[in-house]
Amino acid sequence: MNAIYIEQVEAFPDTTITLTNGKKFVVQESVQEVIDLITDFYRQISVLRLPDGLGGLEHE
């Protein structure tokens, strides 16, 4: 899954990722794990320099 297309990450209680095209995926990882993976992705490709923690990503 390309993190660039992630619009929202929520717990329903299962972690659900909503993409910009409206598709939803239920994943095994916790919301925090998904946010950490997204943050790592952006750091690896050097698109953004994100601060430690959420890196500006919000979750519910």
N, C-alpha and C positions, 0 to 999 in steps of 0.2 A: 504494500500500500504506500503510495506516495504521500508523505506528510504535507506536502504543499497544498494538497486538495482537502485536508482536514479542516472542517468548519467548526465542529463542536465535539467535545468528549464529555459524556455524562454517565452516571450510574443509575440504572433503573430497577433493581439493584445491579444487574449485570452491566459491565462496562460497554457502552455503545458509542461507536464513532460515526458521526454524520459527515459525509463529504459535501463539497460545494455543489455537486450535482443532485443532492438529495438522497443518495443511496446510504443505507445504514448497515453497519457491521457490528456484530456482538463478538467481543474478544475475551480471552481468558485473563488478560492482564488487568490490574487495577487501574483506576483513572490516573493515579500518580505515576505508575510505571509507564503508561502511555505518554504522559507529559514528559517524563524523563527521556524516553526514546525519541520523541519529537525534538526536544532540546538538543540532544546529542546529534541527531541528524543535521540540524541547522548549523551546529558548531563544526561538524565534520566537513560540510560542503562550503563552509565559510560564507554563507549568504548573509547571515546576521551575527553580530557579536552579542550574545545574550548574557545577562547577569546570572549568577547562580540562583538556583531555585526554579520557579515556574518560568522564568524568562518572558514574562508578560502574558503567558497563556492563562486563560481563566478556565475554571471548571466548576461544575455545580455539584 
